[in-house]
Every structure is written in structure tokens, then in C-alpha cells.
Amino acid sequence: MAETRLLLKRELRLDEIASINLGVAFRDRVEPDPAGIITVIQMRDLTEDQRVEFRDAARIRDQGFTEAHLLSRDDLIFRSRGLNNTTAIVKDIPQGTILAAPLFRIRVSSADVRPAYLQWFINHPIAQTYFASHARGTSVRMVPKECLAGLPVILPSLEIQEEIVEFSSLADREELILRRLADLKRNYYQRLMEVSVLDKRRNVYDIKD
């Protein structure tokens, strides 16, 4: 039964299962405005663990942005420049949030695809190898839209997609816990060594009657 389930998969181009839109191309650098009502997500707002950090994102005045520019829940944000061509997934999002170029918005358009699975696949070494072989530029690597659109996406059944996402989430949590445990152990032994050294110094400099 398990073997049959694994065989129920197909391969489609990314642009067959999702829409791809480049973020807003600002003429100058994005300057925050205290009176701004639009949140702008830039490269710096994407974390190393593939999350979107809205807390420090710039806010600007509305410049006539339309619904086509706005981010929605479960949209994917793709880094098109640099060595890290991964995606972050949008969850809790402030109203009126847009992307700045060179970020791409990927929005799933097929009922046969889970956004979280698509994020997992794009971040997988298979997809990263594809981007590395099709990217342009020497000093700064760039993945053009046509390259992103042509990414071959392996699609198992929805059930398998959900299992992959759940397993990946559990693996990430395990890694986080192990890192935290390692930090606690390191701090604990560091403290033991400090106490030992300080106690020896106190013994050396103690003034005896």
C-alpha cells in the first residue's frame, strides 16, 4: 500500500501550479514614513529559518497599490538574488503588506498543491541545485522569472504532501531543541569552570590572620 501511494506523483512546472509576480520596483531605496499604512517586505525581513519578520519592516504611504500588489496568507516569498534562493511562507500578516523587488511572490493556484509543501520543495537541495545551474550573474547570483517559472515540481498526493510537511516541521523543532540543549550545556559547563577558577583565585589572594 505504501509503495502504491509513493508512486502517485507527477511533475509539473511551477508556473502550472502557481502565479509568480515580482515585487514592486522602487526607484530609490525604501524610506520609512511614520504616517505610512503600507508595510514593505524586503530581503532583510526574511530570516535564516525561512520566516517573514514583520516587526522591523518599513512602513510607507500608499502609492496607489492595488490588490495585485498585496500579500496574502500562504503566499511564498522567493529570494531571487544571492546564494540563498529559498522561500519563506506568509502566515500572520499585517493588512496592506507588499513585496519589494527583487523578491518574488509565489501564490499557489492549484487545489492539488499545499503551499507549505511547495515551500519545502523549493527549499530542498533538488530545487536549489536547479537554481544554481540556471542562475545568472557572477558577482551576484540572480534567478530570473523564467528560471523560477520553469522549476520542475514533483507533486505526490495531498496526503503525502501533508505528511512531508508535518515530518519537516517536527524535524525543525527537534533541531531547535537540540541546539537549545547544546547552548544550555555549554553555558552550564562554562559556569562551572568560572566558579572553579574564581574560587582558586579567592584562595590565592585570601589574607590570613
SVG drawing of the C-alpha trace seen along z (x, -y; Angstrom):
<svg xmlns="http://www.w3.org/2000/svg" viewBox="-9 -60 57 62">
<polyline fill="none" stroke="black" stroke-width="0.4" points="0.0,0.0 2.8,-2.4 4.6,-1.7 1.4,-2.4 0.9,-5.8 4.5,-6.8 4.0,-6.1 1.0,-8.5 3.0,-11.6 3.6,-13.8 5.9,-16.5 4.7,-20.0 6.3,-23.3 6.0,-25.8 4.0,-28.2 1.5,-25.5 0.5,-25.3 1.2,-28.9 1.3,-32.5 4.6,-34.3 4.9,-38.1 7.9,-40.3 7.7,-42.7 7.3,-46.4 10.4,-48.0 11.0,-51.2 13.2,-53.9 15.0,-54.7 15.6,-52.9 12.6,-52.4 12.3,-55.3 10.1,-54.6 7.3,-57.1 5.9,-57.4 2.5,-58.0 2.7,-55.0 -0.1,-52.5 1.7,-50.1 4.2,-47.5 7.0,-46.7 8.8,-43.4 12.4,-43.5 15.2,-40.9 16.4,-41.9 13.0,-41.0 13.4,-37.3 15.0,-35.2 17.6,-32.4 14.9,-29.9 12.6,-30.9 10.2,-33.2 9.0,-36.7 9.8,-39.2 7.2,-42.0 8.3,-43.7 11.0,-45.9 9.6,-46.1 9.4,-49.6 6.1,-51.3 5.3,-53.8 2.4,-55.9 0.0,-54.3 1.2,-55.0 -1.8,-53.6 -1.0,-50.0 -3.7,-47.6 -4.9,-44.1 -2.4,-42.6 0.4,-44.0 -0.8,-42.8 0.4,-39.7 -2.0,-37.1 -1.8,-34.3 0.1,-31.2 1.9,-33.2 5.5,-32.3 8.3,-34.9 11.2,-33.9 14.7,-35.3 15.8,-35.8 19.3,-37.2 22.3,-35.8 23.4,-32.3 20.3,-31.6 17.4,-31.2 14.9,-29.9 11.3,-30.8 9.5,-32.0 5.9,-31.4 3.5,-34.1 1.3,-33.3 0.1,-36.1 0.3,-39.2 -0.4,-42.9 -3.1,-44.3 -1.7,-46.2 1.6,-44.4 3.6,-44.4 6.8,-43.0 9.8,-45.0 11.8,-43.7 13.9,-41.6 11.6,-39.4 9.0,-37.3 5.6,-36.4 4.5,-32.8 0.8,-32.1 -0.5,-28.5 -3.3,-28.3 -3.9,-24.6 -6.1,-22.7 -3.6,-19.8 -0.8,-21.7 -0.3,-22.6 1.6,-25.9 3.7,-24.5 4.7,-21.6 5.7,-23.9 7.8,-25.9 9.5,-22.7 10.2,-21.6 11.6,-24.9 13.9,-24.9 15.0,-21.3 18.5,-20.7 16.9,-19.3 15.4,-22.7 18.4,-24.6 20.6,-22.7 18.3,-23.6 18.5,-27.3 22.3,-27.1 22.6,-25.7 20.2,-28.2 21.0,-31.4 22.7,-34.3 25.4,-36.7 28.9,-36.3 29.4,-38.7 25.7,-38.5 23.7,-35.4 20.2,-36.1 17.4,-33.7 15.3,-35.3 11.5,-34.8 11.6,-32.4 14.0,-30.2 11.7,-30.2 8.7,-29.6 10.3,-26.5 11.2,-24.8 10.0,-21.2 8.0,-20.5 7.4,-16.9 3.8,-16.5 2.8,-13.5 -0.7,-13.1 -2.1,-15.7 -1.9,-13.1 1.8,-12.6 2.4,-16.3 0.8,-16.8 2.9,-14.1 6.1,-15.6 5.2,-19.0 4.5,-17.5 7.7,-15.5 9.7,-18.5 8.1,-20.6 8.9,-18.0 12.5,-17.7 12.9,-21.5 11.6,-21.5 13.9,-18.7 16.9,-20.6 15.8,-23.7 15.5,-21.8 18.9,-20.1 20.6,-23.5 18.9,-24.9 20.1,-21.9 23.7,-22.3 23.6,-26.0 22.4,-25.2 25.1,-22.5 27.8,-24.9 26.6,-27.6 26.4,-25.2 30.0,-23.9 31.2,-27.4 29.7,-28.5 31.3,-25.5 34.7,-26.5 34.3,-30.1 33.3,-29.2 36.2,-26.9 38.7,-29.5 37.3,-32.2 37.3,-30.0 41.0,-29.3 41.8,-33.0 40.0,-33.7 42.1,-31.1 45.4,-32.6 44.5,-36.2 42.9,-35.5 44.6,-37.4 45.1,-35.1 45.4,-36.3"/>
</svg>
